[in-house]
Amino acid sequence: MIKVRKAESRDAEQIVQVIKNAEGSGYMLFNPGEREISPEPFAKFINGLNAKEKAGVFIACEEQQILGYVIVQNENPERISHRAYMVTGVHSDSRGKGVGKALFSHVIDWAKSVHLHRLELTVIAENASAVALYEKMEFKIEGIKKDSLFINDGYVDEYYMAKLL
C-alpha cells in the first residue's frame, strides 16, 4: 500500500537515488548523470523547505522504500504567495502503478489546507505519460515554451501547466 508523507532529513539518501533514477529517464531538466546531488546537502534542503508553511518535500513510500517525490516550492512576495511550483519524479520501477496519482492527490489536499490557490509545473511536451497524469489530476496546459530545452541534438517544447484549487 502506497503512503504519502512529508519527507524527513533521514529520507535524503533514498530520495537522492530516486532523483538520479528519474533524471535517467531523459525527461527531466538535467541530463542523466549531469547533476551532482548528495544526501547530506539534500537533507538540509528538505529541512529548509519543510520549515516553510507553503512548501515541502513529499514522498510516496511502500513499507520503507521510497518510490517517488514531489518538491513544492513557494515564494514570499505577497503577490505570488498563493502559488507554488512543483517538481516530481517517480522511480522507473514504480511508474504506472499509482505512485504519481497518490503523490498528487496528497499534495493537492495539503495545498488546499495551507490555502494555496494555484499549483504550477512544467513538463517536456513529448512526455506523454506525465502529461496524461497531470491532466488526470486536472492540471491544464496554459502555454508552450517553444524550444525550451536542448535534448539529444534537438530543441524540445515544454508545457506550462497549472491547477487552480
C-alpha positions as a printed Julia matrix, in Angstrom:
165×3 Matrix{Float64}:
  0.0    0.0     0.0
  1.36   3.42   -1.01
  1.64   6.0     1.76
  2.48   9.66    1.15
  4.05  11.9     3.76
  6.38  14.85    4.17
  9.99  13.78    3.83
 12.41  13.95    6.72
 16.15  14.5     6.58
 16.7   10.77    7.22
 14.98  10.1     3.84
 17.57  12.09    1.88
 19.7    9.15    0.72
 16.77   7.25   -0.79
 15.26  10.4    -2.34
 18.59  11.21   -3.99
 18.6    7.74   -5.53
 15.05   8.25   -6.86
 16.03  11.66   -8.26
 19.02  10.14  -10.06
 16.83   7.37  -11.44
 14.17   9.85  -12.59
 16.8   12.01  -14.28
 17.94   8.85  -16.09
 14.6    8.86  -17.94
 15.72  11.79  -20.06
 12.5   13.68  -19.25
 13.89  15.89  -16.5
 15.67  19.25  -16.62
 19.08  17.67  -16.05
 20.65  15.17  -18.44
 21.22  11.72  -16.93
 24.27  11.94  -14.66
 24.73  15.68  -15.22
 23.88  16.89  -11.71
 25.92  16.2    -8.62
 23.45  15.6    -5.82
 24.29  14.01   -2.49
 22.32  13.09    0.64
 23.84  15.5     3.17
 23.09  18.76    1.33
 19.74  17.36    0.23
 18.83  16.63    3.88
 19.44  20.31    4.64
 17.3   21.26    1.62
 14.45  19.06    2.94
 14.64  20.67    6.39
 14.73  24.18    4.94
 11.79  23.64    2.6
  9.69  21.79    5.17
 10.17  24.66    7.62
  8.14  26.91    5.31
  4.36  26.93    5.69
  3.52  26.58    2.0
  6.41  24.43    0.77
  7.76  20.96    1.33
  9.21  17.72    0.06
  6.69  14.89   -0.14
  7.43  11.22   -0.72
  5.46   8.15   -1.66
  6.56   5.01    0.2
  5.72   1.36    0.25
  6.89  -0.05    3.57
 10.36   1.56    3.92
 11.03   2.01    0.19
 10.68   5.5    -1.33
  9.02   5.26   -4.74
  8.63   8.89   -5.77
  8.72  12.51   -4.65
  7.15  15.91   -5.17
  9.03  19.08   -4.26
  6.7   22.05   -3.69
  8.3   25.49   -3.66
  6.56  28.72   -2.68
  7.9   32.26   -2.69
  7.47  35.11   -0.24
  6.32  38.2    -2.15
  2.69  38.65   -1.17
  1.53  38.88   -4.79
  2.72  35.35   -5.55
  2.39  33.71   -2.14
 -0.83  32.0    -3.26
  1.0   29.78   -5.75
  3.61  27.03   -5.63
  5.82  25.36   -8.21
  6.09  21.57   -8.25
  8.82  19.19   -9.37
  8.08  15.49   -9.36
  9.77  12.2   -10.09
  8.89   8.53   -9.77
 11.4    5.68   -9.79
 11.31   3.72  -13.06
 10.34   0.5   -11.2
  7.23   2.23   -9.82
  5.86   4.09  -12.84
  2.33   3.26  -13.94
  1.44   1.84  -10.51
 -0.45   4.77   -8.99
  2.52   6.44   -7.28
  2.18   9.72   -9.18
 -1.57   9.82   -8.57
 -1.08   9.17   -4.85
  1.55  11.91   -4.6
 -0.54  14.45   -6.49
 -3.73  13.64   -4.54
 -1.91  14.13   -1.25
 -0.14  17.32   -2.33
 -3.37  18.83   -3.7
 -5.15  18.17   -0.39
 -2.21  19.57    1.57
 -2.04  22.66   -0.7
 -5.69  23.38   -0.03
 -5.1   23.03    3.73
 -2.36  25.71    3.66
 -4.5   27.97    1.47
 -2.53  27.74   -1.75
 -4.67  28.72   -4.72
 -2.51  27.64   -7.66
 -0.1   24.75   -8.31
  2.24  25.06  -11.29
  4.68  22.82  -13.14
  6.46  22.45  -16.45
  6.77  19.22  -18.41
  8.51  18.2   -21.61
  5.72  18.19  -24.19
  6.62  14.75  -25.55
  6.46  13.13  -22.09
  3.01  11.74  -22.83
  2.64   9.65  -19.66
  3.44  12.62  -17.38
  1.14  14.94  -19.33
 -1.63  12.33  -19.07
 -1.16  12.07  -15.28
 -1.23  15.84  -14.83
 -4.35  16.16  -16.96
 -5.97  13.33  -14.98
 -5.23  15.37  -11.85
 -6.96  18.34  -13.56
 -3.89  20.38  -14.43
 -4.41  22.4   -17.61
 -1.91  23.36  -20.28
 -1.64  27.14  -20.09
  1.13  27.67  -22.61
  4.03  26.24  -24.54
  7.66  27.16  -24.01
  8.88  26.69  -27.59
 12.36  25.19  -28.0
 12.73  25.43  -24.23
 15.27  22.62  -23.79
 18.06  21.2   -25.96
 17.95  17.39  -25.74
 19.7   14.84  -27.98
 20.83  17.4   -30.55
 17.4   18.99  -30.89
 15.15  21.57  -29.31
 12.03  20.41  -27.47
  9.0   22.24  -26.14
  7.76  22.32  -22.58
  4.2   22.84  -21.43
  3.33  25.27  -18.68
  0.62  23.5   -16.67
 -1.37  24.62  -13.63
 -4.26  23.68  -11.41
 -6.42  26.19   -9.6
 -7.57  24.94   -6.21
